[in-house]
């Protein structure tokens, strides 16, 4: 497909690249071509921006699953968002390169033919997931929280906190900032 320049091109290409999604809000833009696996519902809010030009970003919702991304959220290169149950990402979130968010183990540990455990993930508004962070099943990340680079989130994160480490733990509390 012929290259289209600038912001208008990114808006137009997003409609084409994201055509398998259940809902795509106004002014959703892509830079590069994300991989979309939508056998379930994928809903993108208004103003979502997805980069996939340096490394392929993947959005996946299996049968009966739901992946919801809120308004004005930014998803950077190489991100994997995988839902087999439910993954909800709030508004104005920042998701840095190579972040992985998965609500399913896909298979058992002892018996690799057995189905894995599954639990929904909820990421509230204004959250920042830094480079190579991993968010695992059954987690809620509170509003305004920051997950440090390389952290593995295995349990809930309180609002307005910074978490880091493997597994992630609270490093400090942050000052709430008013939303625009």
N, CA, C and O of each residue as an XYZ file, in Angstrom:
720
protein
N       0.844     -1.173      0.000
C       0.000      0.000      0.000
C       0.892      1.239      0.000
O       1.888      1.308      0.719
N       0.523      2.185     -0.797
C       1.303      3.406     -0.917
C       1.375      4.153      0.406
O       0.383      4.246      1.129
N       2.543      4.681      0.717
C       2.729      5.413      1.976
C       1.979      6.741      1.939
O       1.997      7.464      0.942
N       1.324      7.035      3.052
C       0.653      8.316      3.218
C       1.409      9.102      4.272
O       1.797      8.552      5.303
N       1.618     10.374      4.020
C       2.450     11.186      4.910
C       1.654     11.799      6.045
O       0.465     12.093      5.920
N       2.357     11.982      7.164
C       1.855     12.778      8.268
C       0.727     12.175      9.068
O       0.407     10.991      8.959
N       0.133     13.041      9.881
C      -0.919     12.629     10.803
C      -2.140     12.094     10.074
O      -2.740     11.115     10.517
N      -2.511     12.706      8.985
C      -3.675     12.237      8.222
C      -3.454     10.810      7.735
O      -4.373      9.992      7.763
N      -2.255     10.517      7.296
C      -1.929      9.162      6.846
C      -2.013      8.157      7.977
O      -2.495      7.042      7.782
N      -1.541      8.546      9.180
C      -1.599      7.637     10.332
C      -3.044      7.360     10.754
O      -3.367      6.250     11.177
N      -3.906      8.365     10.640
C      -5.324      8.175     10.964
C      -5.994      7.247      9.952
O      -6.752      6.351     10.324
N      -5.712      7.470      8.690
C      -6.307      6.655      7.639
C      -5.807      5.210      7.701
O      -6.593      4.272      7.571
N      -4.516      5.039      7.898
C      -3.951      3.681      7.970
C      -4.466      2.940      9.204
O      -4.630      1.720      9.169
N      -4.723      3.667     10.290
C      -5.266      3.025     11.495
C      -6.602      2.369     11.191
O      -6.862      1.260     11.657
N      -7.443      3.024     10.428
C      -8.745      2.436     10.066
C      -8.552      1.122      9.322
O      -9.294      0.163      9.532
N      -7.553      1.090      8.453
C      -7.282     -0.135      7.697
C      -6.666     -1.215      8.593
O      -7.157     -2.343      8.622
N      -5.617     -0.886      9.311
C      -4.908     -1.865     10.137
C      -5.778     -2.411     11.272
O      -5.625     -3.566     11.669
N      -6.684     -1.590     11.790
C      -7.490     -1.967     12.948
C      -8.903     -2.408     12.558
O      -9.798     -2.424     13.402
N      -9.106     -2.757     11.316
C     -10.441     -3.097     10.816
C     -11.051     -4.322     11.487
O     -12.271     -4.482     11.454
N     -10.249     -5.186     12.092
C     -10.777     -6.373     12.777
C     -11.254     -6.068     14.205
O     -11.887     -6.910     14.842
N     -10.954     -4.888     14.694
C     -11.387     -4.499     16.044
C     -12.894     -4.260     16.055
O     -13.475     -3.832     15.058
N     -13.514     -4.543     17.194
C     -14.954     -4.361     17.356
C     -15.335     -2.887     17.289
O     -16.339     -2.529     16.674
N     -14.532     -2.033     17.923
C     -14.814     -0.599     17.934
C     -13.493      0.161     17.894
O     -12.557     -0.158     18.626
N     -13.432      1.167     17.031
C     -12.277      2.065     16.949
C     -12.814      3.486     17.061
O     -13.578      3.937     16.208
N     -12.409      4.194     18.125
C     -12.885      5.552     18.370
C     -12.325      6.558     17.377
O     -11.527      6.222     16.502
N     -12.764      7.801     17.537
C     -12.310      8.888     16.669
C     -10.832      9.176     16.887
O     -10.315      9.036     17.996
N     -10.173      9.571     15.833
C      -8.785     10.041     15.854
C      -7.802      9.006     16.408
O      -6.797      9.379     17.013
N      -8.072      7.734     16.213
C      -7.115      6.680     16.556
C      -6.070      6.643     15.455
O      -6.407      6.646     14.271
N      -4.790      6.608     15.847
C      -3.703      6.649     14.873
C      -2.719      5.510     15.119
O      -2.500      5.093     16.256
N      -2.136      5.019     14.039
C      -1.066      4.030     14.141
C       0.159      4.554     13.411
O       0.060      5.311     12.446
N       1.289      4.138     13.890
C       2.546      4.385     13.176
C       3.174      3.016     13.024
O       3.667      2.452     14.001
N       3.166      2.469     11.819
C       3.544      1.093     11.583
C       2.296      0.222     11.622
O       1.188      0.714     11.838
N       2.486     -1.074     11.411
C       1.356     -2.005     11.310
C       1.317     -2.950     12.503
O       2.144     -3.856     12.600
N       0.361     -2.750     13.416
C       0.235     -3.670     14.555
C      -0.363     -5.002     14.104
O      -1.052     -5.072     13.086
N      -0.088     -6.058     14.877
C      -0.687     -7.371     14.629
C      -1.956     -7.446     15.471
O      -1.915     -7.242     16.684
N      -3.087     -7.741     14.821
C      -4.377     -7.786     15.502
C      -4.929     -9.202     15.415
O      -5.085     -9.747     14.323
N      -5.226     -9.802     16.579
C      -5.892    -11.105     16.650
C      -7.187    -10.870     17.411
O      -7.190    -10.792     18.639
N      -8.286    -10.757     16.675
C      -9.554    -10.356     17.290
C     -10.619    -11.428     17.093
O     -11.593    -11.213     16.371
N     -10.438    -12.577     17.732
C     -11.525    -13.552     17.739
C     -12.505    -13.212     18.854
O     -13.612    -13.750     18.890
N     -12.110    -12.323     19.767
C     -12.988    -11.737     20.790
C     -13.166    -10.267     20.473
O     -12.982     -9.854     19.328
N     -13.526     -9.459     21.483
C     -13.756     -8.021     21.291
C     -12.497     -7.217     21.596
O     -11.862     -7.406     22.633
N     -12.147     -6.320     20.681
C     -11.102     -5.326     20.931
C     -11.743     -3.972     20.696
O     -12.220     -3.679     19.599
N     -11.750     -3.134     21.756
C     -12.363     -1.812     21.677
C     -11.332     -0.743     22.018
O     -10.721     -0.767     23.086
N     -11.154      0.185     21.099
C     -10.184      1.266     21.273
C     -10.926      2.590     21.413
O     -11.771      2.918     20.580
N     -10.617      3.352     22.462
C     -11.237      4.648     22.683
C     -10.692      5.714     21.749
O      -9.755      5.470     20.989
N     -11.279      6.880     21.812
C     -10.871      8.016     20.985
C      -9.445      8.439     21.306
O      -9.030      8.438     22.465
N      -8.710      8.798     20.275
C      -7.375      9.340     20.453
C      -6.301      8.338     20.839
O      -5.193      8.745     21.189
N      -6.586      7.054     20.789
C      -5.561      6.043     21.085
C      -4.481      6.122     20.002
O      -4.785      6.280     18.820
N      -3.216      6.011     20.422
C      -2.089      6.015     19.483
C      -1.295      4.726     19.686
O      -0.942      4.366     20.809
N      -1.021      4.041     18.573
C      -0.298      2.770     18.620
C       0.911      2.866     17.705
O       0.781      3.137     16.511
N       2.095      2.638     18.280
C       3.321      2.584     17.477
C       3.723      1.133     17.277
O       3.727      0.340     18.219
N       4.059      0.796     16.044
C       4.479     -0.571     15.719
C       5.485     -0.554     14.582
O       5.541     -1.498     13.794
N       6.271      0.492     14.486
C       7.171      0.624     13.345
C       8.584      0.121     13.633
O       9.281     -0.259     12.693
N       9.035      0.101     14.870
C      10.359     -0.438     15.200
C      10.271     -1.896     15.622
O      11.169     -2.686     15.329
N       9.194     -2.252     16.307
C       8.910     -3.629     16.723
C       7.396     -3.791     16.680
O       6.663     -2.875     17.055
N       6.929     -4.929     16.234
C       5.493     -5.152     16.022
C       4.728     -5.195     17.339
O       5.049     -5.991     18.221
N       3.743     -4.360     17.470
C       2.836     -4.353     18.617
C       1.723     -5.351     18.337
O       1.232     -5.451     17.212
N       1.321     -6.103     19.391
C       0.306     -7.136     19.217
C      -0.873     -6.871     20.150
O      -0.694     -6.675     21.352
N      -2.078     -6.865     19.582
C      -3.316     -6.774     20.350
C      -4.080     -8.054     20.086
O      -4.371     -8.381     18.936
N      -4.411     -8.789     21.154
C      -5.059    -10.087     20.986
C      -6.195    -10.254     21.988
O      -6.027    -10.000     23.181
N      -7.359    -10.687     21.487
C      -8.501    -11.046     22.324
C      -9.032    -12.369     21.806
O      -9.557    -12.443     20.695
N      -8.897    -13.419     22.615
C      -9.352    -14.744     22.227
C     -10.864    -14.848     22.240
O     -11.546    -13.882     22.582
N     -11.404    -16.017     21.870
C     -12.856    -16.205     21.823
C     -13.521    -15.873     23.160
O     -13.141    -16.406     24.203
N     -14.511    -14.989     23.116
C     -15.238    -14.589     24.313
C     -14.501    -13.598     25.198
O     -15.035    -13.178     26.225
N     -13.305    -13.222     24.829
C     -12.491    -12.308     25.638
C     -12.708    -10.865     25.197
O     -13.254    -10.597     24.127
N     -12.263     -9.939     26.054
C     -12.435     -8.519     25.779
C     -11.150     -7.761     26.113
O     -10.591     -7.919     27.199
N     -10.695     -6.948     25.181
C      -9.557     -6.048     25.381
C     -10.077     -4.637     25.145
O     -10.494     -4.299     24.037
N     -10.052     -3.816     26.191
C     -10.568     -2.443     26.107
C      -9.426     -1.484     26.409
O      -8.735     -1.628     27.418
N      -9.231     -0.509     25.535
C      -8.190      0.506     25.714
C      -8.874      1.864     25.730
O      -9.557      2.229     24.773
N      -8.693      2.618     26.823
C      -9.385      3.891     27.022
C      -8.852      5.030     26.179
O      -7.791      4.927     25.564
N      -9.608      6.118     26.160
C      -9.289      7.313     25.373
C      -7.884      7.838     25.676
O      -7.417      7.809     26.814
N      -7.232      8.317     24.620
C      -5.948      9.023     24.709
C      -4.826      8.201     25.329
O      -3.884      8.765     25.885
N      -4.913      6.890     25.242
C      -3.841      6.017     25.726
C      -2.812      5.831     24.620
O      -3.164      5.730     23.445
N      -1.539      5.787     25.000
C      -0.441      5.609     24.049
C       0.196      4.241     24.254
O       0.564      3.881     25.373
N       0.325      3.484     23.171
C       0.933      2.156     23.206
C       2.152      2.190     22.294
O       2.029      2.433     21.093
N       3.325      1.946     22.865
C       4.575      2.075     22.123
C       4.960      0.779     21.415
O       4.237     -0.215     21.491
N       6.085      0.795     20.736
C       6.566     -0.320     19.914
C       6.773     -1.606     20.709
O       7.252     -1.573     21.843
N       6.407     -2.744     20.105
C       6.703     -4.047     20.664
C       5.865     -4.462     21.851
O       6.202     -5.441     22.517
N       4.785     -3.755     22.141
C       3.910     -4.092     23.268
C       3.059     -5.308     22.904
O       2.626     -5.449     21.761
N       2.822     -6.190     23.888
C       1.924     -7.332     23.720
C       0.796     -7.186     24.729
O       1.035     -7.210     25.936
N      -0.444     -7.034     24.238
C      -1.636     -6.996     25.072
C      -2.463     -8.208     24.699
O      -3.007     -8.279     23.597
N      -2.562     -9.169     25.619
C      -3.208    -10.442     25.314
C      -4.307    -10.740     26.320
O      -4.061    -10.797     27.525
N      -5.533    -10.932     25.812
C      -6.673    -11.207     26.677
C      -7.334    -12.522     26.285
O      -7.636    -12.760     25.116
N      -7.551    -13.371     27.287
C      -8.349    -14.585     27.109
C      -9.554    -14.533     28.039
O     -10.390    -15.436     28.049
N      -9.625    -13.460     28.817
C     -10.740    -13.192     29.716
C     -11.112    -11.720     29.528
O     -11.995    -11.393     28.735
N     -10.425    -10.828     30.270
C     -10.689     -9.401     30.155
C      -9.452     -8.602     30.551
O      -8.863     -8.828     31.608
N      -9.071     -7.670     29.689
C      -8.021     -6.704     29.989
C      -8.619     -5.326     29.703
O      -9.015     -5.031     28.576
N      -8.679     -4.489     30.738
C      -9.208     -3.129     30.606
C      -8.103     -2.139     30.960
O      -7.551     -2.177     32.060
N      -7.792     -1.265     30.029
C      -6.774     -0.235     30.232
C      -7.491      1.106     30.212
O      -8.262      1.384     29.294
N      -7.246      1.930     31.206
C      -7.955      3.195     31.367
C      -7.536      4.277     30.386
O      -6.822      4.022     29.417
N      -7.993      5.477     30.659
C      -7.703      6.640     29.833
C      -6.345      7.240     30.183
O      -5.883      7.156     31.321
N      -5.716      7.849     29.174
C      -4.455      8.595     29.322
C      -3.314      7.752     29.884
O      -2.423      8.287     30.543
N      -3.327      6.468     29.639
C      -2.226      5.606     30.089
C      -1.067      5.694     29.106
O      -1.264      5.974     27.923
N       0.132      5.456     29.599
C       1.348      5.445     28.784
C       1.954      4.047     28.901
O       2.312      3.612     29.996
N       2.064      3.354     27.785
C       2.614      2.007     27.794
C       3.881      2.031     26.941
O       3.821      2.193     25.722
N       5.024      1.867     27.600
C       6.345      2.005     26.974
C       6.693      0.771     26.132
O       5.956     -0.215     26.143
N       7.817      0.824     25.401
C       8.188     -0.289     24.523
C       8.341     -1.623     25.261
O       8.833     -1.686     26.387
N       7.904     -2.668     24.588
C       8.095     -4.068     24.986
C       7.439     -4.448     26.312
O       7.905     -5.357     27.000
N       6.363     -3.756     26.670
C       5.563     -4.132     27.835
C       4.703     -5.334     27.453
O       4.236     -5.428     26.318
N       4.492     -6.254     28.399
C       3.631     -7.423     28.182
C       2.528     -7.403     29.234
O       2.804     -7.302     30.429
N       1.276     -7.501     28.786
C       0.108     -7.585     29.669
C      -0.670     -8.827     29.239
O      -1.223     -8.863     28.140
N      -0.714     -9.859     30.116
C      -1.366    -11.129     29.778
C      -2.242    -11.594     30.934
O      -1.779    -11.674     32.072
N      -3.500    -11.899     30.649
C      -4.430    -12.341     31.690
C      -4.550    -13.858     31.769
O      -5.478    -14.368     32.396
N      -3.627    -14.590     31.142
C      -3.731    -16.042     31.050
C      -2.352    -16.678     31.060
O      -1.386    -16.104     30.558
N      -2.271    -17.885     31.644
C      -1.020    -18.648     31.604
C      -0.892    -19.476     30.328
O       0.197    -19.957     30.014
N      -1.980    -19.648     29.592
C      -2.064    -20.402     28.343
C      -1.926    -21.912     28.516
O      -2.521    -22.667     27.747
N      -1.162    -22.371     29.499
C      -1.060    -23.813     29.763
C      -0.604    -24.021     31.201
O      -0.081    -23.109     31.841
N      -0.812    -25.229     31.692
C      -0.399    -25.548     33.051
C       1.110    -25.666     33.176
O       1.817    -25.763     32.173
N       1.601    -25.659     34.408
C       3.036    -25.781     34.650
C       3.458    -27.251     34.580
O       4.426    -27.592     33.900
N       2.727    -28.119     35.287
C       3.059    -29.543     35.302
C       2.616    -30.250     34.024
O       3.360    -31.048     33.454
N       1.400    -29.948     33.586
C       0.839    -30.571     32.390
C       0.649    -29.485     31.343
O      -0.280    -28.682     31.433
N       1.515    -29.463     30.366
C       1.475    -28.397     29.366
C       0.301    -28.519     28.407
O       0.058    -27.611     27.612
N      -0.427    -29.622     28.467
C      -1.637    -29.782     27.659
C      -2.865    -29.245     28.396
O      -3.896    -28.992     27.772
N      -2.764    -29.069     29.705
C      -3.883    -28.566     30.507
C      -4.041    -27.062     30.288
O      -3.051    -26.354     30.103
N      -5.283    -26.572     30.308
C      -5.471    -25.125     30.146
C      -4.887    -24.357     31.331
O      -4.920    -24.825     32.469
N      -4.360    -23.187     31.044
C      -3.788    -22.348     32.097
C      -4.846    -21.575     32.844
O      -5.997    -21.489     32.415
N      -4.442    -21.011     33.968
C      -5.357    -20.187     34.765
C      -5.526    -18.827     34.092
O      -4.652    -18.352     33.368
N      -6.674    -18.225     34.356
C      -7.028    -16.974     33.709
C      -7.721    -16.066     34.724
O      -8.558    -16.542     35.492
N      -7.397    -14.775     34.746
C      -8.066    -13.809     35.622
C      -7.932    -12.418     34.998
O      -6.882    -12.098     34.440
N      -8.971    -11.588     35.083
C      -8.955    -10.270     34.433
C      -7.878     -9.336     34.989
O      -7.437     -9.469     36.130
N      -7.477     -8.399     34.149
C      -6.522     -7.354     34.506
C      -7.222     -6.007     34.319
O      -7.853     -5.762     33.291
N      -7.101     -5.135     35.328
C      -7.665     -3.790     35.245
C      -6.553     -2.776     35.505
O      -5.923     -2.779     36.563
N      -6.328     -1.922     34.531
C      -5.341     -0.853     34.646
C      -6.129      0.450     34.609
O      -6.733      0.783     33.590
N      -6.123      1.186     35.713
C      -6.947      2.388     35.829
C      -6.332      3.563     35.072
O      -5.260      3.426     34.482
N      -7.001      4.711     35.083
C      -6.584      5.905     34.339
C      -5.213      6.419     34.792
O      -4.820      6.259     35.948
N      -4.500      7.041     33.848
C      -3.255      7.778     34.105
C      -2.119      6.904     34.620
O      -1.257      7.389     35.353
N      -2.101      5.642     34.257
C      -1.028      4.725     34.673
C       0.095      4.768     33.642
O      -0.151      4.922     32.446
N       1.331      4.629     34.122
C       2.491      4.542     33.240
C       3.154      3.194     33.483
O       3.576      2.892     34.599
N       3.242      2.381     32.424
C       3.974      1.115     32.463
C       5.275      1.342     31.704
O       5.256      1.536     30.489
N       6.405      1.321     32.408
C       7.699      1.623     31.801
C       8.230      0.428     31.008
O       7.672     -0.667     31.074
N       9.293      0.643     30.272
C       9.864     -0.326     29.338
C      10.052     -1.711     29.946
O      10.594     -1.861     31.041
N       9.592     -2.714     29.209
C       9.721     -4.141     29.531
C       9.047     -4.565     30.831
O       9.397     -5.602     31.396
N       8.097     -3.788     31.309
C       7.303     -4.213     32.474
C       6.399     -5.364     32.036
O       6.010     -5.450     30.871
N       6.071     -6.240     32.973
C       5.178     -7.372     32.715
C       4.057     -7.320     33.743
O       4.305     -7.214     34.944
N       2.818     -7.397     33.257
C       1.645     -7.407     34.132
C       0.954     -8.752     33.932
O       0.547     -9.094     32.822
N       0.827     -9.508     35.020
C       0.273    -10.858     34.938
C      -1.176    -10.901     35.412
O      -1.701     -9.913     35.926
N      -1.805    -12.034     35.236
C      -3.246    -12.226     35.460
C      -3.697    -11.815     36.858
O      -2.948    -11.906     37.830
N      -4.966    -11.353     36.925
C      -5.609    -11.068     38.194
C      -5.168     -9.808     38.900
O      -5.383     -9.678     40.105
N      -4.554     -8.870     38.187
C      -3.972     -7.681     38.809
C      -4.831     -6.452     38.522
O      -5.400     -6.319     37.438
N      -4.919     -5.559     39.501
C      -5.502     -4.229     39.321
C      -4.413     -3.220     39.635
O      -3.800     -3.267     40.701
N      -4.175     -2.303     38.701
C      -3.192     -1.238     38.908
C      -3.981      0.049     39.102
O      -4.731      0.465     38.219
N      -3.811      0.677     40.261
C      -4.590      1.858     40.633
C      -4.238      3.096     39.840
O      -3.167      3.190     39.239
N      -5.144      4.027     39.848
C      -5.015      5.286     39.117
C      -3.699      5.991     39.439
O      -3.300      6.074     40.601
N      -3.030      6.495     38.406
C      -1.828      7.293     38.579
C      -0.593      6.531     39.021
O       0.427      7.141     39.343
N      -0.668      5.205     39.043
C       0.488      4.407     39.460
C       1.538      4.373     38.347
O       1.232      4.567     37.171
N       2.783      4.121     38.755
C       3.894      3.971     37.819
C       4.546      2.617     38.086
O       4.908      2.305     39.220
N       4.691      1.821     37.036
C       5.382      0.534     37.123
C       6.745      0.721     36.471
O       6.826      1.025     35.281
N       7.815      0.542     37.239
C       9.180      0.798     36.768
C       9.589     -0.185     35.674
O       8.989     -1.248     35.516
N      10.609      0.188     34.935
C      11.134     -0.642     33.854
C      11.543     -2.017     34.379
O      12.212     -2.127     35.407
N      11.137     -3.054     33.667
C      11.521     -4.422     34.004
C      10.782     -5.045     35.167
O      11.069     -6.187     35.526
N       9.841     -4.337     35.771
C       9.100     -4.879     36.916
C       8.137     -5.969     36.452
O       7.634     -5.930     35.328
N       7.886     -6.939     37.326
C       6.902     -7.984     37.061
C       5.794     -7.837     38.101
O       6.008     -8.087     39.287
N       4.613     -7.431     37.647
C       3.496     -7.150     38.546
C       2.671     -8.425     38.706
O       2.063     -8.910     37.753
N       2.661     -8.964     39.939
C       1.947    -10.206     40.232
C       0.781    -10.002     41.185
O      -0.015    -10.917     41.400
N       0.675     -8.792     41.766
C      -0.439     -8.496     42.674
C      -0.837     -7.031     42.503
O      -0.144     -6.260     41.840
N      -1.963     -6.661     43.112
C      -2.523     -5.328     42.933
C      -1.525     -4.227     43.313
O      -0.705     -4.382     44.218
N      -1.632     -3.110     42.584
C      -0.786     -1.939     42.820
C      -1.691     -0.801     43.285
O      -2.632     -0.446     42.574
N      -1.434     -0.219     44.461
C      -2.274      0.881     44.946
C      -2.163      2.116     44.046
O      -1.164      2.298     43.349
N      -3.180      2.946     44.069
C      -3.182      4.195     43.303
C      -2.024      5.086     43.750
O      -1.636      5.078     44.919
N      -1.487      5.840     42.820
C      -0.436      6.826     43.065
C       0.754      6.251     43.837
O       1.196      6.815     44.838
N       1.254      5.129     43.354
C       2.472      4.557     43.906
C       3.423      4.218     42.767
O       3.012      4.050     41.619
N       4.693      4.124     43.110
C       5.719      3.642     42.194
C       6.084      2.240     42.650
O       6.443      2.037     43.810
N       5.995      1.266     41.741
C       6.399     -0.096     42.072
C       7.552     -0.503     41.170
O       7.647     -0.065     40.023
N       8.433     -1.356     41.709
C       9.585     -1.831     40.947
C       9.981     -3.202     41.471
O       9.607     -3.591     42.577
N      10.747     -3.930     40.658
C      11.312     -5.195     41.094
C      10.595     -6.414     40.553
O       9.595     -6.327     39.840
N      11.162     -7.572     40.931
C      10.608     -8.869     40.531
C      10.477     -9.710     41.778
O      11.496    -10.177     42.285
N       9.288     -9.932     42.305
C       8.030     -9.316     41.894
C       7.972     -7.851     42.323
O       8.694     -7.426     43.224
N       7.105     -7.091     41.667
C       7.003     -5.648     41.945
C       6.521     -5.392     43.373
O       5.630     -6.068     43.886
N       7.146     -4.387     43.997
C       6.716     -3.959     45.328
C       6.743     -2.438     45.371
O       7.418     -1.802     44.560
N       6.021     -1.863     46.301
C       5.911     -0.409     46.400
C       7.262      0.179     46.815
O       7.863     -0.245     47.802
N       7.722      1.153     46.048
C       8.975      1.863     46.336
C       8.671      3.170     47.061
O       9.333      3.522     48.038
N       7.662      3.883     46.567
C       7.255      5.120     47.233
C       5.872      5.533     46.769
O       5.356      5.031     45.771
N       5.284      6.454     47.508
C       3.967      7.013     47.162
C       4.173      8.284     46.356
O       5.122      9.033     46.588
N       3.278      8.521     45.409
C       3.377      9.663     44.506
C       2.280     10.671     44.842
O       1.240     10.314     45.397
N       2.528     11.932     44.496
C       1.518     12.978     44.664
C       0.520     12.875     43.529
O       0.915     12.816     42.365
N      -0.771     12.851     43.847
C      -1.772     12.863     42.768
C      -1.691     14.165     41.998
O      -1.532     15.234     42.587
N      -1.800     14.076     40.673
C      -1.833     15.261     39.843
C      -3.201     15.333     39.176
O      -3.737     14.307     38.758
N      -3.771     16.530     39.070
C      -5.100     16.640     38.461
C      -5.064     16.257     36.979
O      -4.136     16.615     36.254
N      -6.087     15.525     36.546
C      -6.207     15.143     35.141
C      -6.579     16.366     34.310
O      -7.262     17.265     34.802
N      -6.135     16.408     33.054
C      -6.461     17.574     32.192
C      -7.928     17.633     31.855
O      -8.362     18.542     31.147
